[in-house]
Amino acid sequence: MSQLIEHALTVFMAFFAIMNPIANTTVFASLTGSMDKSEKTKIAAKSLIITFIVILLFSVLGKSIFHLFGITLPALRITGGILVFLVGYHMLQGKNSKLHTAEEGNDLDVAVSPLAVPLLAGPGTIATAMNYSAAGGWQEITVTILAFSTLCLITFICFIFSTNIISLIGRSGLSIVTRLMGLILSVIGVQMIIVGINSLITHNLS
């Protein structure tokens, strides 16, 4: 049971760092600044429902996608680790990663883009979900989904109270949170790469 709890905390922290609800709250506030309370609530709910569905699909279908395209778990861990590290590296510098930034001039519903994709369900988030769910059985998949659903709920609350949160932490506080999450992400990314390389070496030697 302790291993399962440890796994759940690890998955949650990985998702929390890569989605960074506090930093994304400022993006949400800037995109919905002219909207009223009900419109903001609808946008927040829609974006997070889409995000959850995307991550749910990749978590459940992770192994099937592996078999379909002939992808190995070490390859996913190494590639996912690189993506996660890059996001964390940019955050350490106080910048938004290009992996989680939408192109200007996008006319799609802001709940779909840039909020759901690529801001919340970007390549790094998808790679993280597939890495943690594909490494085990249904128990690991369930833990991954539950951890992500909890984070979606936290993010929804942050979005709803975005004005209050931004006023409370200020610009300097936001910078500190972003850099801290960037450090955590960078470490998680490196760990994913190390595990992937070790798995590849072990597989080739066996």
N, C-alpha and C positions, 0 to 999 in steps of 0.2 A: 504493500500500500504506500509506503514511504517513497518508493521509486516512482510510482504513478503520480504522487503529489509533486515530487521534484520535477518530473516530466511536464506536468501541467503548468508549474510556475515558470519553467524554462520557455515553454511555448508562448505563454502569455507575455513574458517580458520581451521576447523576440518580436512578437506582433506589436506590443505597445511601443517599442523603440522605433520600429520601422514605420508605423502609422502616425506616431507622435501626435496624439489628440490635441495637445495644447497648441503646438505650432500650426496644425491644420485648422484650428479654430479661428486663427487670424485670417487665413485664406477664405474660410467660409464667411466670415464677417465682411470681408472686402467684396465678395461676390454677391452678397445678399444685403448690402448696406441700405439700399433704397426700398427694400421690401418690408411689409408689415409682419407682425408676429406669426400670423397663421401661415403666410407664404413661406416664411423661414422654416417653420415646423415641417411643412410639406416637403420642402427641398431637402431638409436634413433627413427625414424619414426615407424618402425615395432614394437618395444617394447611398444610404447605409443598407437598405434592403438589397439594392443592386450589388453593392460591395460584398454583402454576405453571400448572396447567390453565387457570385463569381468564385469566391474562395471555397464555398461548399462544393461546387462542381469539381474544382481542381483537387480538393482534399479527397473526395470520394473516388474520382476517376483517375487519380494519380497513377496507380499501378497499371490501369488499362492503357493510359497514354504512353507509359513506358513500353509496354508490349507492342502497341501499335506502331510506334516509331523506332523501336529497337533501342530505347534509351536505357542506360544503366544507372543505378542509384549513385555510384561514385561520380559519374558525369554530372548528375543533377546537383549533388552536393558541392562539387567544385565550381560549377557555373553559378549556382545560386549563391554560394559564398562570395564569389567575385561581385555579383550584383549587389548583395547586401552590404559588402565592404565599401563599394563605390558610393552608395547612398549615405552610409555612415561617414565616409571621408568628407563629402561635401557638407554634411551637417556639422562636422567638427570645425569647418571653416566658416560656419554661420551662414551657409548658402543652401538654397533648395537644389536637390539633385535634378539633373535633366531627365532622369528616369521617372520623376514624379512631378513633372511640369508640363502642362498642356501648351500647345502652340497657340499663338495669338490669332485672333480672327476666327476662332471656333464658334460656330453658330448653334451648336447642339445645346440642348437643355443643360444648364450648369450642374444639375443633379447627376446627370450621366457623365458629362465631361466639362470641366476637369475634376469634379469632386470624386465620383465613384471610380472612374478610370481617367488618368493614371494616378491621381493623388492618393486615394485610399487603397484601391486594388491594383497597384502597379506591379511591374515585373518582380521587384524584390519581395513584395507581400505574397505573390503567387508562388515564387520559388521557395519561400519559407514554409508556406502551407504544404506544398508537395513534399518538401524535405522531411518534415516532422510526421506527416501522415503516411507516406509511402514506406518509411523505415520500419513500420510495424504492422499490426493487424487492426481489426475494427476498434479495439480499445484505444489505440493511439489516434486513430481517425476521429473517434468520438471526443477524446480529450482536446484535440486540435480544434474541432468545430465549436465545442463548448467554450474554450478559451477565447476564440475569435468572436463568438457571439457576445461574450461578456465585454470585450473591448468595444464592440459596435455599440452596445448600450451606453458605455462610458462616453464614447465619442458623441453619441446623440445628445446626451446631457450637456456636454461641453458646447456643442453647436447651439443648443437652445439658449444657454446662458453665456453666449460668446461675448456679448458686450460687457457683462459683469466680470468675466474672467480676464479679458484684456485690460480692463481698468485696474484690476487687482494686481496682476503680476507685472504689468508695464513692459516696455521694450527691453530693458536690461534683463528682467526675469525670463522673458521669452528666449533671449539669446542664450542664457545659461541652460535652460531646459533643452533647447535644440542641440547645443554642444554636448551635453551630458548624454542625450539619446544617441548622438552621433558616435560617441566613444563606445557605448554599449553595442551599437550595431556593428561597428568596425571589429570589435572583439568577437562577436557572434559570427560575422562573415569569415574571419580568419579561422575560427574553430571549425566551421563547416568545411572549409578548404582542407584543413589538416585531416579531418575525419574522412573526407572523400579521397584524399591521396593515400591514406593508410589502408582504406578499403580496397583501393585499386591495386596497391602493392601486394596486399594479402591475397587478393583474387588471382593475380598473375603468378604468385609463388605456389599457390595450391594446385 
